[in-house]
């Protein structure tokens, strides 16, 4: 979904100079990475995950990460339009 949202907002204009390893657009890495780091940090600070069980903690973070990534992708297209 995130790739689709970013593609609709002209991700196809990203040049090779704007990609990691010549393939992955920086915009995609920023949206997914930023939302993942925020999901991990916020759920840890709020005490929603216990890292003593990392599999369960990552599953809980992944559930929160999906809507955060979609929101970040939608928020990313606003400044560029």
Helices and strands as residue ranges (DSSP letters): H 2-8, G 11-13, G 16-18, E 19-20, E 24-25, H 26-45, H 54-80
